Amino acid sequence: MELKRVVVTGVGAVTPLGLTAAETWQNVLSGKSGAAPITYFDPSKHKTRFACEVKGFDPQKYFDRKEARKMDLYAQYAMVATAEAIENSGIDLEAIDKDEVGVVFAAGIGGISTFEQEVGYYYSNLEQGPKFNPFFIPKMISDIAAGQISIQYGFHGPNFSTASACASSNNAIIDAFNLIRLGKANIIFAGGAEAAITPAGVGGFNALTALSTRNDDPEGASRPFSLSRDGFVMGEGAGCLMLEELEHAKARGANILCEIAGTGLSADAYHLTATHPEGLGAMLVMKRALAEAGMKPEDIDYINVHGTSTPVGDISESKAIKEVFGEYAYKLNISSTKSMTGHLLGAAGAVEAVISIFSILNNVVPPTINFNEGDEDPEIDYKLNFTFNKAQQRTVDAALSNTFGFGGHNASVIFKRYEK
């Protein structure tokens, strides 16, 4: 059977840099950091006391009070990002077959704040016996964002969640891409959401020594590819792509933003939390994405790297890029937008996909901020163009977006300029 072509016709985002995709993009271009002291709880006893929180998000602007109370914050972010993607696409939902519209929405952790609140209440009231909110389980489980979106709009197509830690939303995009290619749906809303800036979320990652503890300089804490990097900065939010079968999009006169050219999946099979030191899984996943796209390394202009600002991860990813792209690696633009958004965990891939798409539409590569001369790591090759500190104009016909998750999960997606 002939595989169908898949395009992106709408995007939405809620991030530490903005409540819309466009606002996020403008702040990314300007090199703004979303990091600041934590306001959601008292972090004074934590090793890390800052994060990239979403600012100014008021659920009552989007939901009535009763509905908002039924959703964990991560699901609220997912709903808002999806609503923006729908509006952005210009689609008339009453003019399409909703049986052919699906939702694949990721969460690496899910409703952790709901879990903390309910279990905390239980243990503080043991003498009264078990007493839980009836919405405890539906708010907490990591698949519920996909369910909420389908219920809101009446989408009857494929509906599920993906969970592969920090690769989760790239996996969601890949699953949605394959379902449409195979004719299982005409449209799928794919993305990821996360809201894990909680005492347990921050404390748990601190116990792993995964987070930066640069409490005296939150805005400068996420510094990928710098020698002084000391861990990632927790972020939150959601990203959503409206994926559509090409002929369906053309038939309704859609504004096509880009095409998904190819995808890759691999496993490090090495360690629970660390990437392979030589980047073997990262090499394989990028090679597979290029092969599926039928593209040569020279066809890629920009890589939005996983680039979390961890000591081992940044080294292994830069090694993998050199191995896969050879001498052409020095002609690429590379950047880690996590230097600004923080690490959105299960939502990272979706938000970075939105940024990659804007890069193609605007022919500009966003920066990797917080690099200073004299802070070079001897294990990193600085002949590579990491787009340090300032956005760079260049033609971006194709962008590759990498995500790597705890457990050794690797997922890469290539977006390319749509050619009629």
Beta strands, then each sheet from edge to edge (+ up, - down):
strand 1: 6-14
strand 2: 36-37
strand 3: 50-51
strand 4: 101-106
strand 5: 159-160
strand 6: 187-194
strand 7: 237-245
strand 8: 258-267
strand 9: 302-304
strand 10: 333-335
strand 11: 364-365
strand 12: 392-393
strand 13: 398-405
strand 14: 409-416
sheet 1: 5+ 4+ 6+ 7- 1+ 8- 14+ 13- 9- 10-
sheet 2: 2+ 3-
sheet 3: 11+ 12-
end
